[in-house]
């Protein structure tokens, strides 16, 4: 999605023109967002996805321990 060109500044101090929601700094290779609120959305989305992955791994470990490992170890 193309937006109106805007001057954005990276944390390293490099300033460039961007017309996308997220661009990459040419000097430090970090993400630079067109709107400041998009940075927070990205962080929350990352935390949510990490939480879901941890929950799935925990559930699979529980199922393995209760349904597979416990009967085999009790013999």
Buried (B, 14 or more C-beta within 10 A) or exposed (E): EEEEEEEBEBEEEBEBEBEBEEBBBEEEEEEBBBEEEEBEEBEEEEEEEEEEEEEEEEEEEEEEEEEEEEEEEEE
